[in-house]
Amino acid sequence: MSSVLAPKYKLTLGTQQWTDQLLRVELSLAAAPLIDCLEVRLPSSASPSAETGDPVELSIDSGEDEEAVFTGAIGAIQRGFDYISVTALNAGGALAQVRPAATYEQITAGSVVRSLCDDAGVDVGDLADGVSLVYYAADPGRTALEHIARVCGWSGAMARVSADNRVESVVVNATQAELALLYGREVISFESRKLPAPLASFTVAGESAASDSSAPEASRPTTDFFAGNRPAGPAADSRWQSEPALRTAEAAGTAGAALQRIYNSSRERGGLKAWLQPKLRPGTIIEVQSLPDGMISGPLWVYRVRHTMSRRGAVTQASFYKGGDSFDPSALLGSALSAIGGLL
C-alpha cells in the first residue's frame, strides 16, 4: 500500500466510539437471503460498556474515500483470555429471526417486501415494484428474509440492506460501470473463470397464465398453465420451475427471464482482492483496468463483499459476475411482453 494512504475506521458500540485499539474489523456484505455480519475484535484490556441489542455504526476510510458502511445492533459478545469479540447484524438479521404467517391479495412484490419489513420493525429504502401477484402466502416455512429474496428474485431484483440499515431492492443494471479500479494500484489480485452454459432456457410455470392479475381467470384453477402457448421442454438444455403464486403470463415470464439473466451472467465469474474499497457493496458495477489479456475486465457486478482491517493491512475482497448488454433490465421487460403476446 502507498505510504500516503492511512486506512482508518470509526466504530460506535452503544455510546462508545472506537477509532483505534481494535485488533480486527471484518464486515461481510451479501444480498438476501444471506445476512450481513460485522465482527470486531478488541484486546481483553478494552472496556466496552455495550450490551447485546445496543446500536452499532461503522465507517471506514481507505485514505482516499470514507464511507459509512454498516448500521445495526450487537447480536453477541464473546470474551476470551486475550480478546473480546463483538458480532453485529443489521436489518437482515432481524428479518431472518421472523417467520411470518400472513397472506396478501392483489399486491406487488415490492409491497410484500414493505409489509414484511413493517411487521419485523425494520425500515425500508427504495423498493422496485416488481411482479404483480394475485395473492401471496408468507408461510412460517420460510423466514421473512427468505420470502423477501423469493419475491424479489421473481422480479429480477436484488434485495439488500443499505449502509443506513434500510432494506432495499434494485434491478441491477450492469451495462455500464460506476466504479473503475486499476490492476496494480487498487487491485492486488484478480481471478476469473469461464464455465460452460448447457442450459439454453428457463421456464417458470405459473398457475393460470391470465393476462392480468385482476382478471377473474387469474383466481381460477386451470390445467393449462400457459394458456395454449406452452414452450418446448423440459429437456436437458431447458429447465422448468413451478411457482403457483405467479398467476399471470407477465409475472411468470419475468421470473423465467430473471433466472435466465442470472444464469447467463454467472457463466463468467471471479473474485478480486484490493486495497480497502469502502464503496464496494453488493450490486456495485465495476470495471478493472490494465488486466492481463484474456481476463474479463468489465462491466462486472458485485454480489458479495468482505472488508477486513487488521495489523496485517486493510483489504477488500469481492465476488462478481459478468455484466454487459445481456444484463440490461430491459431483457426482463421484453420476456414479459413476449409472454403476454402469446395470449393475444
Number of C-alpha atoms within 10 A of each C-alpha: 15 8 5 8 12 13 19 16 18 14 20 17 22 18 11 12 14 13 11 11 11 20 15 18 21 19 20 20 26 23 21 24 20 18 20 24 20 26 18 20 20 20 17 14 11 11 10 16 10 17 15 15 14 16 19 23 22 22 17 25 20 19 14 12 12 16 16 18 20 26 22 26 24 21 19 14 16 10 13 9 8 9 16 20 19 22 19 26 23 28 26 28 18 20 25 19 12 18 19 20 13 13 11 15 13 12 17 21 25 22 17 24 26 21 15 22 23 12 13 19 12 17 15 19 15 13 20 21 18 25 26 22 23 20 19 20 14 20 14 13 11 16 21 27 29 20 27 27 22 20 25 28 24 23 31 27 24 25 29 30 26 22 19 17 22 20 26 20 29 18 21 19 19 26 19 18 18 13 14 15 16 14 19 12 13 18 21 16 14 19 13 17 13 13 10 8 12 9 14 13 20 22 23 25 26 24 25 25 28 25 21 18 25 14 12 9 16 22 16 11 11 13 8 14 22 22 16 10 15 12 10 9 13 13 11 9 12 15 17 14 15 13 14 15 18 30 28 31 33 28 30 33 29 29 31 26 26 25 21 21 20 17 17 20 19 18 15 20 20 20 17 18 21 22 22 27 27 21 16 23 25 24 23 20 27 23 18 21 16 12 16 10 7 7 16 23 21 20 24 30 30 26 20 21 27 23 25 21 21 14 8 8 13 23 23 23 22 23 20 25 25 27 31 17 13 16 24 17 19 12 17 24 16 15 21 22 15 15 22 21 13 14 14 6
